[in-house]
Amino acid sequence: MTAFRFLTAGESHGPSLGVTLEGLPAGIAVTADAIAKDLRRRQGGYGRGARQAIEQDRAEILAGIRHGLTIGSPILLLVRNRDWDNWTRVMQVEPLTDAQAEELAALAAGGNLRAQPVTRLRPGHADLAGALKYGFADVRPVLERASARETAARVAAGAVCRAFLAALGIEVWSFTAEVGGVAVDPANCTRSRAEAEASPLRCPDPEAEARMVARIDEARALGNTVGGVFEVVAHGLPIGLGSHVHWDRRLDGALAAAVMSIQSVKGVELGLGFAQTRLLGSDVHDVIERRDGAGAWIHRTNNAGGLTGGITNGQPLVVRGAVKPISTLARPLPSANLVTGEAVEKAHYERSDISVVPAAGVIGEAMVLLTLTASVLEKFGGDSLTEVQDNLARYLERIARLPGSDNAADTRPGGPAQPESPAGAGSPAGRGSGAAGSGGDD
């Protein structure tokens, strides 16, 4: 089976954003309405800017789904940019005719900011590095693709993966854990998930949220921005996703890369993260108490965040992303001109959010969903959802048995040979009773 992958395309003020997903099995229930729910969540949150009032994101499903179900072929989604109507000449795809070039030049000379080349570099953005790397004298091509607007395509893709993982009993959610130095207190997290989701900052601690809102208002009044921390939690993951055998098979590494790839994220933690460095080992490591009657392994704590040795351990997965303050400021910082190299009093400014932490959490969910989908398909892959579900069920049945039991494979050197499975009991037949048909690691 083809490995799962996805690819986004599009610019912030271009006609649309697109994303292709390849490698998902057939039979996953997907609708445009379900995708729209996550796209709406990405656009929300106190402190968001004017762009969200323009866009009302909805993904068009153009390929890979028939009658509400995936069909195993690549999925193509399109999210149109409503703001494109204001940028058609500046961002048009076709070469400019002489008349169009004169029109654009006249607009720029008349003070139209959209039509003017962007040369005043914005601190904190990809402007300088991107322009020099690709040989641009105008930053516009860099900022259009580097923009966080691209994440609408990722969230649409993540919503498809949410439907897939939900069919396997896996769910992913996020919340705002900190804004502007104000952090939630676990003892005060009294809101239910639904209540937190409906709150201004998607925060489970109402007292902390009120102080977060005040910090955003203070920053707005100063023409400034604030960062924060979001937390993503995944429930229902089986033991065994990822591997310890090589660096690029460790799931923690893949998750860290995925979350770090989000614009404005400058740090990623798993479990306790950096807090572990300030504690003794006896206060950090999760004691394994026992196995319960259903075969699940019980840990006293989850400081590791659901991953040990790069492998899921059956506990909830906990990933946090540190979001820097948005780089575009209403009161721009001093900078320099890309073309002349001379200092300028103010960097370029178009518009900006004050805080994006709640939205970044939704994007974090999408990146975790996409990463987990790749890992699940690597371990339990199949061409249909039913096949993946069957592979997972057989694997869970096998690991519910204690190693060394009569029904488990003996992996000791010189251990007794296991009887072959009856024909048709495993895939392929004759792999022994330990074969789960999971396409996995045994």
C-alpha positions as CSV (number, residue, x, y, z in Angstrom):
1,M,0.0,0.0,0.0
2,T,1.2,3.5,-0.8
3,A,2.5,5.4,2.2
4,F,0.2,8.2,3.5
5,R,1.2,11.7,2.5
6,F,-0.3,15.1,1.9
7,L,0.7,18.2,0.1
8,T,-0.8,21.8,0.2
9,A,-0.7,24.5,-2.4
10,G,-1.8,28.1,-2.7
11,E,-1.0,31.6,-1.6
12,S,-2.6,33.9,1.0
13,H,-4.2,36.2,-1.5
14,G,-4.4,33.9,-4.5
15,P,-7.6,32.3,-5.8
16,S,-7.6,29.4,-3.5
17,L,-5.7,26.9,-1.3
18,G,-5.6,23.3,-2.1
19,V,-4.5,20.0,-0.5
20,T,-4.1,16.5,-1.8
21,L,-4.2,13.4,0.5
22,E,-2.9,10.2,-0.8
23,G,-2.9,6.7,0.8
24,L,-6.1,6.8,2.8
25,P,-8.2,3.6,2.6
26,A,-11.6,3.4,1.1
27,G,-14.7,3.6,3.2
28,I,-14.1,6.6,5.4
29,A,-17.2,8.8,5.8
30,V,-16.3,12.3,4.9
31,T,-18.5,15.3,4.1
32,A,-17.9,19.0,3.4
33,D,-20.0,19.9,6.4
34,A,-17.7,17.9,8.7
35,I,-14.6,19.6,7.3
36,A,-16.2,23.0,7.6
37,K,-16.5,22.5,11.4
38,D,-12.8,22.4,11.9
39,L,-12.3,25.3,9.4
40,R,-14.7,27.4,11.5
41,R,-12.8,26.5,14.7
42,R,-9.5,27.6,13.1
43,Q,-11.0,31.1,12.3
44,G,-12.3,31.7,15.8
45,G,-10.7,32.9,19.1
46,Y,-10.5,36.3,20.8
47,G,-7.7,38.4,19.4
48,R,-8.1,37.4,15.7
49,G,-7.8,40.0,13.0
50,A,-9.9,41.4,10.2
51,R,-9.1,38.6,7.7
52,Q,-11.4,36.3,9.5
53,A,-14.3,38.6,8.9
54,I,-13.6,38.4,5.2
55,E,-13.1,34.6,4.8
56,Q,-15.8,32.0,5.6
57,D,-13.8,28.9,4.9
58,R,-15.4,25.9,3.3
59,A,-13.6,23.1,1.5
60,E,-14.8,21.8,-1.8
61,I,-14.3,18.1,-2.3
62,L,-13.1,17.7,-5.9
63,A,-11.8,14.1,-5.9
64,G,-11.4,10.9,-4.0
65,I,-14.9,10.7,-2.4
66,R,-18.1,9.3,-3.8
67,H,-21.4,9.3,-2.0
68,G,-19.8,10.5,1.2
69,L,-17.1,7.8,1.4
70,T,-13.5,7.7,0.4
71,I,-12.7,5.4,-2.5
72,G,-9.0,4.8,-2.0
73,S,-7.8,7.3,-4.6
74,P,-6.1,10.7,-3.9
75,I,-8.4,13.2,-2.2
76,L,-8.4,16.8,-3.5
77,L,-9.8,19.6,-1.4
78,L,-10.1,23.3,-2.4
79,V,-10.6,26.2,0.0
80,R,-11.3,29.4,-2.0
81,N,-10.0,32.8,-0.8
82,R,-12.8,35.3,-0.8
83,D,-10.2,38.1,-0.4
84,W,-8.9,37.2,-3.9
85,D,-11.5,39.6,-5.3
86,N,-9.4,42.4,-3.9
87,W,-6.1,41.1,-5.2
88,T,-6.8,39.8,-8.7
89,R,-4.4,42.1,-10.5
90,V,-1.6,42.0,-7.9
91,M,-1.8,38.2,-7.7
92,Q,-3.0,37.1,-11.1
93,V,-1.4,33.9,-12.5
94,E,-1.1,34.9,-16.2
95,P,1.7,37.3,-17.3
96,L,0.8,40.9,-17.2
97,T,0.0,42.6,-20.5
98,D,1.5,46.0,-21.1
99,A,-1.8,47.6,-20.3
100,Q,-2.1,45.6,-17.1
101,A,1.4,46.4,-16.0
102,E,0.7,50.1,-16.6
103,E,-2.6,49.8,-14.6
104,L,-0.7,48.2,-11.7
105,A,2.0,50.9,-11.8
106,A,-0.6,53.6,-11.8
107,L,-2.3,52.0,-8.8
108,A,1.0,51.8,-6.9
109,A,1.9,55.5,-7.8
110,G,-1.5,56.5,-6.5
111,G,-0.8,55.1,-3.1
112,N,-2.6,51.7,-3.4
113,L,-0.6,49.6,-0.9
114,R,-1.6,46.3,-2.4
115,A,-0.1,47.3,-5.8
116,Q,3.2,48.5,-4.3
117,P,6.2,46.2,-4.1
118,V,7.0,45.1,-0.6
119,T,10.6,46.1,0.2
120,R,10.4,47.2,3.9
121,L,11.3,43.9,5.6
122,R,9.2,42.7,8.5
123,P,11.2,41.5,11.6
124,G,10.2,38.0,12.6
125,H,8.9,37.0,9.2
126,A,10.5,35.0,6.4
127,D,10.9,38.2,4.3
128,L,14.7,38.7,4.2
129,A,15.8,35.0,4.2
130,G,13.1,34.0,1.6
131,A,13.7,36.9,-0.7
132,L,17.5,36.3,-0.8
133,K,17.1,32.6,-1.1
134,Y,14.7,32.8,-4.1
135,G,16.1,36.0,-5.7
136,F,13.2,38.3,-5.3
137,A,13.4,42.1,-5.2
138,D,9.8,42.2,-3.9
139,V,8.9,40.2,-0.7
140,R,5.3,39.6,-1.9
141,P,6.0,36.1,-3.3
142,V,7.5,35.1,0.1
143,L,4.9,36.4,2.4
144,E,2.1,35.0,0.3
145,R,3.2,31.4,0.8
146,A,4.8,31.8,4.2
147,S,1.5,33.2,5.6
148,A,-0.4,31.2,8.1
149,R,-3.3,31.3,5.7
150,E,-1.8,28.1,4.3
151,T,-2.9,26.3,7.4
152,A,-6.5,26.4,6.3
153,A,-5.5,23.6,3.8
154,R,-3.8,21.6,6.6
155,V,-6.9,21.9,8.8
156,A,-9.1,20.7,6.0
157,A,-6.8,17.7,5.5
158,G,-6.7,17.1,9.2
159,A,-10.5,16.9,9.3
160,V,-10.4,14.0,6.8
161,C,-7.9,12.3,9.1
162,R,-10.1,13.0,12.1
163,A,-12.9,11.0,10.4
164,F,-10.5,8.1,9.7
165,L,-9.1,7.9,13.3
166,A,-12.5,8.3,14.9
167,A,-13.6,5.1,13.1
168,L,-10.7,3.4,15.0
169,G,-11.7,4.9,18.4
170,I,-9.1,7.6,18.4
171,E,-10.0,11.3,19.1
172,V,-7.9,14.4,19.2
173,W,-8.7,17.8,20.8
174,S,-6.8,20.9,21.9
175,F,-7.2,23.8,24.3
176,T,-5.5,27.0,25.1
177,A,-3.1,26.5,28.0
178,E,-1.4,29.9,28.2
179,V,-1.7,33.4,26.7
180,G,0.6,36.4,27.4
181,G,2.2,34.7,30.4
182,V,-1.2,33.8,32.0
183,A,-1.5,30.0,32.3
184,V,-4.4,27.7,33.2
185,D,-4.5,26.2,36.7
186,P,-5.4,22.5,36.4
187,A,-7.4,22.8,39.7
188,N,-9.6,25.5,38.1
189,C,-10.2,23.7,34.8
190,T,-13.9,23.3,35.5
191,R,-15.3,23.6,32.0
192,S,-16.3,20.6,30.0
193,R,-14.8,20.1,26.6
194,A,-17.9,21.5,25.0
195,E,-17.9,24.6,27.3
196,A,-14.2,25.2,26.7
197,E,-14.7,24.9,23.0
198,A,-17.4,27.5,23.0
199,S,-15.5,30.0,25.2
200,P,-13.6,33.0,23.7
201,L,-10.2,31.4,23.9
202,R,-11.1,27.7,23.9
203,C,-9.9,27.5,27.5
204,P,-11.0,25.1,30.2
205,D,-10.1,27.5,33.1
206,P,-12.6,30.5,33.2
207,E,-10.6,32.5,35.7
208,A,-7.4,32.2,33.7
209,E,-9.3,33.0,30.5
210,A,-10.6,36.3,31.8
211,R,-7.0,37.4,32.6
212,M,-5.9,36.1,29.1
213,V,-8.5,38.3,27.5
214,A,-7.3,41.3,29.5
215,R,-3.7,40.7,28.3
216,I,-4.9,40.6,24.7
217,D,-6.7,43.9,25.2
218,E,-3.6,45.5,26.7
219,A,-1.5,44.3,23.8
220,R,-4.1,45.6,21.3
221,A,-4.1,49.1,23.0
222,L,-0.3,49.2,22.6
223,G,-0.4,48.1,19.0
224,N,1.4,44.9,20.0
225,T,0.8,41.1,20.0
226,V,1.0,38.2,22.5
227,G,1.9,34.6,22.3
228,G,1.0,31.6,24.3
229,V,0.8,27.8,24.5
230,F,-1.7,25.3,23.2
231,E,-2.1,21.7,24.2
232,V,-3.2,18.8,22.0
233,V,-4.4,15.6,23.6
234,A,-5.2,12.3,21.8
235,H,-7.2,9.5,23.4
236,G,-7.6,5.9,22.3
237,L,-4.2,5.3,20.8
238,P,-3.0,1.7,21.0
239,I,0.4,0.7,22.4
240,G,2.9,0.3,19.6
241,L,2.7,3.2,17.2
242,G,6.2,4.4,16.2
243,S,9.4,2.6,16.9
244,H,12.6,2.8,19.0
245,V,14.8,1.1,16.3
246,H,15.8,4.2,14.3
247,W,15.7,8.0,14.7
248,D,13.2,8.6,11.9
249,R,10.8,6.0,13.1
250,R,10.3,7.6,16.5
251,L,6.8,9.0,16.7
252,D,7.8,11.7,19.2
253,G,10.2,13.0,16.6
254,A,7.6,13.0,13.9
255,L,5.1,14.8,16.1
256,A,7.6,17.4,17.2
257,A,8.5,18.2,13.5
258,A,4.8,18.4,12.6
259,V,3.8,20.8,15.3
260,M,7.0,22.8,14.9
261,S,6.2,23.3,11.2
262,I,3.2,25.5,12.2
263,Q,3.9,29.2,11.6
264,S,4.7,31.0,14.8
265,V,5.4,27.8,16.8
266,K,8.9,28.0,18.3
267,G,8.9,25.2,20.8
268,V,7.3,21.8,21.3
269,E,6.9,19.7,24.4
270,L,5.7,16.1,25.0
271,G,4.3,15.3,28.4
272,L,6.0,17.4,31.0
273,G,8.5,18.6,28.5
274,F,11.1,21.0,29.8
275,A,9.6,20.8,33.3
276,Q,11.3,17.4,33.6
277,T,14.7,19.0,33.7
278,R,13.9,20.7,37.0
279,L,12.7,17.5,38.8
280,L,14.3,14.3,40.1
281,G,13.9,11.1,38.1
282,S,11.8,9.6,40.8
283,D,9.3,12.4,40.3
284,V,9.2,12.2,36.6
285,H,9.0,8.6,35.4
286,D,5.6,7.0,35.2
287,V,5.3,4.0,37.5
288,I,3.7,1.0,35.7
289,E,1.3,-0.4,38.3
290,R,-0.3,-3.4,36.7
291,R,-2.4,-4.8,34.0
292,D,-6.2,-4.6,34.5
293,G,-8.7,-7.3,33.7
294,A,-9.2,-6.2,30.2
295,G,-5.5,-6.4,29.4
296,A,-4.7,-2.6,29.6
297,W,-1.5,-1.5,31.3
298,I,-2.1,1.0,34.1
299,H,0.4,3.9,34.8
300,R,0.2,6.0,37.9
301,T,0.9,9.2,36.0
302,N,1.4,10.3,32.4
303,N,4.4,12.6,32.6
304,A,5.8,11.1,29.4
305,G,2.8,12.3,27.5
306,G,1.9,8.8,26.1
307,L,5.2,8.1,24.5
308,T,8.2,6.1,25.7
309,G,11.1,5.3,23.4
310,G,9.4,6.9,20.5
311,I,6.4,4.5,20.9
312,T,2.9,5.1,22.1
313,N,2.4,3.3,25.5
314,G,-1.4,3.3,25.7
315,Q,-1.7,6.6,27.8
316,P,-3.2,9.7,26.3
317,L,-0.8,11.5,24.0
318,V,0.0,15.1,25.2
319,V,1.7,17.6,22.9
320,R,2.2,21.3,23.5
321,G,3.2,24.0,21.1
322,A,4.7,27.4,22.1
323,V,3.4,30.2,19.9
324,K,5.5,33.3,19.6
325,P,3.7,36.7,19.5
326,I,2.6,37.4,15.9
327,S,5.4,39.1,13.9
328,T,3.2,41.8,12.2
329,L,2.6,44.6,14.6
330,A,0.1,47.4,14.3
331,R,2.9,49.7,15.4
332,P,5.7,48.3,13.2
333,L,9.3,47.9,14.4
334,P,12.2,49.6,12.7
335,S,13.7,47.6,9.8
336,A,15.6,47.9,6.6
337,N,14.8,48.1,2.9
338,L,15.4,45.0,0.9
339,V,16.5,46.8,-2.3
340,T,18.6,49.7,-0.9
341,G,19.8,48.0,2.3
342,E,19.1,51.2,4.2
343,A,17.3,51.5,7.5
344,V,13.6,52.4,7.5
345,E,11.6,53.7,10.5
346,K,8.8,51.2,10.1
347,A,8.5,47.7,8.6
348,H,5.7,46.9,6.1
349,Y,2.3,46.4,7.6
350,E,-1.0,45.1,6.1
351,R,-3.0,43.6,9.0
352,S,-2.4,41.4,12.0
353,D,-4.0,39.3,14.7
354,I,-3.3,40.2,18.3
355,S,-3.3,36.5,19.5
356,V,-3.7,33.3,17.5
357,V,-3.3,30.7,20.2
358,P,-6.8,29.2,20.0
359,A,-6.5,28.9,16.3
360,A,-3.0,27.5,16.5
361,G,-4.4,24.8,18.7
362,V,-6.8,23.7,16.0
363,I,-3.9,23.7,13.5
364,G,-1.9,21.7,16.1
365,E,-4.8,19.2,16.1
366,A,-4.6,18.9,12.4
367,M,-0.8,18.2,12.4
368,V,-1.2,15.6,15.1
369,L,-4.1,14.0,13.2
370,L,-2.1,13.9,10.0
371,T,1.0,12.5,11.8
372,L,-1.0,9.8,13.7
373,T,-2.8,8.8,10.5
374,A,0.6,8.1,8.8
375,S,1.7,6.1,11.8
376,V,-1.6,4.1,12.1
377,L,-1.5,3.2,8.4
378,E,2.1,2.2,8.6
379,K,1.2,-0.2,11.4
380,F,-2.3,-1.4,10.5
381,G,-2.5,-0.4,6.8
382,G,-5.1,-1.8,4.4
383,D,-7.0,-0.8,1.3
384,S,-10.3,-0.4,3.1
385,L,-11.4,1.0,6.4
386,T,-12.7,-2.4,7.3
387,E,-9.4,-4.0,6.7
388,V,-7.6,-1.5,8.9
389,Q,-10.1,-2.0,11.6
390,D,-9.7,-5.8,11.4
391,N,-5.9,-5.5,11.5
392,L,-6.1,-3.2,14.6
393,A,-8.6,-5.6,16.3
394,R,-6.3,-8.6,15.8
395,Y,-3.3,-6.7,17.1
396,L,-5.1,-5.5,20.2
397,E,-6.3,-9.1,20.8
398,R,-2.7,-10.3,20.6
399,I,-1.1,-7.7,22.9
400,A,-3.9,-8.3,25.5
401,R,-2.3,-11.6,26.2
402,L,0.8,-11.7,28.4
403,P,4.1,-12.5,26.6
404,G,5.0,-16.1,27.2
405,S,1.4,-17.3,27.6
406,D,0.3,-20.4,25.8
407,N,-1.3,-18.3,23.1
408,A,1.6,-15.9,22.5
409,A,4.7,-16.4,20.4
410,D,7.8,-17.6,22.3
411,T,10.6,-15.2,21.3
412,R,13.3,-16.8,23.5
413,P,16.3,-18.2,21.6
414,G,15.6,-21.9,21.2
415,G,12.0,-21.5,22.4
416,P,9.4,-23.9,21.2
417,A,8.1,-23.6,17.7
418,Q,4.5,-22.4,17.5
419,P,1.8,-24.3,15.7
420,E,0.8,-23.0,12.4
421,S,-2.6,-21.2,12.1
422,P,-5.3,-22.9,10.2
423,A,-5.6,-21.8,6.7
424,G,-7.5,-18.6,6.5
425,A,-7.0,-17.7,10.2
426,G,-4.2,-15.2,9.5
427,S,-2.9,-13.3,6.5
428,P,-0.8,-14.9,5.1
429,A,-1.6,-18.3,6.5
430,G,1.1,-20.2,8.3
431,R,2.6,-17.3,10.1
432,G,1.7,-18.7,13.5
433,S,-0.7,-17.7,16.2
434,G,1.2,-14.5,17.0
435,A,0.5,-13.1,13.5
436,A,-2.0,-10.4,13.8
437,G,-2.3,-9.6,10.1
438,S,-1.4,-6.0,11.1
439,G,1.3,-5.5,8.6
440,G,3.3,-4.4,11.6
441,D,6.3,-5.3,13.6
442,D,6.1,-9.0,14.2
